[in-house]
């Protein structure tokens, strides 16, 4: 599956974890149920991304659900004791799930960053050679036009072959979007600064 999708989808799921942990801090009685639901959703996202680590989410859910089996019987086994044990198991499970997901995101980001630097150099080279098309009103169309221009430019042709062999088209366009967005931001900031200078 595409690296940018791992970053976006797992990043979006991880962004909901803080609210869940805030509920734990407040003693929300739905914390355990919400934790199980969060792990289920995480497993589904990871399955859709074809990540084998998704199966660990199921194992983490099972740990939470099996807490009652691990507690000794007798008078000491009250609802409060069971809830505390389940809360502890849920917290540990969420911490582990977060670590697994963050590692996937970090690895995807690191891989893309290496290519992004090379692509930024290529775009700069093509721009200096006058090989970039004028900006189109439709951003995605412009991304495709810029990529085509990079392929046609003698100075960047070998780079595009390397990137095409290393990354699928959606990841290349994702990186090109980031590079061109940064250039557009720098250009806008420069234009805004000029009248005052």
C-alpha positions, 0 to 999 in steps of 0.5 A: 500500500502507498506510503502516504496513505500509511502516514495519513490514515494512521496519523489520523487514527493516532490523533484520536488517542489523546481524547481517549486518554483524557477520558481515562484521566477523568475516570470515564466509565466508557474508557474500556469500551472506547479502548476496545473500539479504538483498537478495533478501528486501528486493526481495520485501518491496518488491514485496509493498508495491508499491514501485518501488524494489524493482527497485534491489535486483536491480541491487545483487545484479547488481553483487555477482555481476559483480565477478569480470568487472570484475577483471583476469585474470592471476596477481594474480587470486586467491581472496582478491582476488576475495573482498575485491572481492566483500565491498567490493561487497556492503558498498556494495550493502547500504549503498545498499539500507539508504539506500533502505529507510530513506528509504521508512520515514522518508517514511511515518513523517513522513506519518503523524506529521502525521496522528497529531498531528491525531488526538491532538488530536481524541481529546483533544477528544472525551474532554473532551466525554465522547464516548469509549466505555468501553474494550472488552476487545477492543482492535481493537473499541475502536479501531473504537468510538472511531473511530465516536465521533469521527465522531459527535462534532460537534467532531471530525467534520470531522477524521474526514472529513479523515483518511478522505479522506487515509488508508485505514482500516488506517492510520487504525486504526494511528494511533488505536492509537498515540494510544490506547496512549499515552493508556493508558500515561499513564493507567496511569502516573498511576494508579500514581503516585496511591497514593504521593502 
